[in-house]
Amino acid sequence: MRVYTHCAHCEPVLVRVDRATAWGDIVQEHRLFVEFSLQFSDGEPMRVKRVTVGRDEFMEDLRRTGLRVLGDDEPLAVAHREIQRARQESARGS
């Protein structure tokens, strides 16, 4: 059996885009997609195997496709996360 989801606890990978989004953002978030293989055998515990790569490998995969992946400590990435936190706090206060 295959299980597909994204990591809710992982920081998304940030990519610099050429055009601003509707919110005016020039950064696009890519959630870390995860896939697991579950194997069931009679009389044995279920075996779980992660099929997808980790965050660093995902970042490298995106770079290989030509995307401008931001490092976590780059000023644009830091600013994007600060803006996202402020938007979330504002939405909670509404």
C-alpha positions in Angstrom: 0.0 0.0 0.0 1.2 3.5 -0.7 0.5 6.5 1.5 0.9 10.1 0.1 0.9 13.3 2.1 3.0 16.4 2.9 5.1 17.1 6.0 3.1 19.5 8.1 6.0 20.0 10.4 8.6 20.7 7.8 9.5 24.2 6.6 8.5 24.5 2.9 11.2 25.0 0.3 11.1 28.6 -1.0 11.6 29.4 -4.6 12.1 32.9 -6.1 9.6 33.5 -8.9 9.7 35.9 -11.8 6.2 37.4 -11.3 4.4 38.5 -8.2 1.5 36.5 -7.0 -1.9 37.9 -6.2 -0.6 38.8 -2.7 2.4 40.5 -4.2 4.8 37.7 -3.2 7.8 36.9 -5.3 8.4 33.7 -3.4 6.6 30.4 -3.9 6.4 27.8 -1.2 6.9 24.1 -2.1 5.7 21.8 0.6 7.7 18.7 1.3 5.8 15.8 -0.3 6.2 12.5 1.4 5.3 9.0 0.2 5.5 5.8 2.3 5.2 2.2 1.3 3.4 0.0 3.8 3.9 -3.8 3.6 1.7 -6.2 5.4 2.6 -9.9 5.9 0.7 -12.5 7.9 2.1 -12.9 11.4 4.6 -10.0 11.0 4.5 -6.3 12.1 3.7 -3.8 9.4 6.8 -2.5 7.6 7.0 1.2 6.7 9.5 2.5 4.2 9.8 6.1 3.1 10.0 6.3 -0.7 10.6 10.1 -1.2 13.7 12.0 -0.5 14.3 14.4 2.3 14.2 18.2 2.3 17.8 18.8 1.2 17.5 16.3 -1.7 14.1 17.9 -2.7 15.8 21.4 -2.8 18.5 19.9 -5.1 15.9 18.3 -7.3 14.2 21.7 -7.7 17.5 23.4 -8.5 18.2 20.8 -11.2 14.9 21.7 -12.9 16.2 25.3 -13.1 14.2 26.8 -10.2 15.9 29.5 -8.1 15.7 27.8 -4.7 16.4 30.1 -1.7 18.6 29.0 1.2 16.9 29.2 4.5 19.2 32.0 5.7 18.9 34.2 2.7 17.4 37.6 3.5 14.4 37.1 1.1 13.6 33.7 2.7 13.8 35.2 6.2 11.6 38.1 5.1 9.0 35.8 3.5 8.7 33.7 6.6 8.3 36.8 8.8 5.5 38.1 6.5 3.8 34.7 6.5 3.9 34.6 10.3 2.5 38.2 10.5 -0.4 37.3 8.1 -1.2 34.2 10.2 -1.2 36.1 13.4 -3.4 38.8 11.8 -5.9 36.1 10.6 -6.1 34.6 14.1 -6.8 38.0 15.6 -9.7 38.7 13.2 
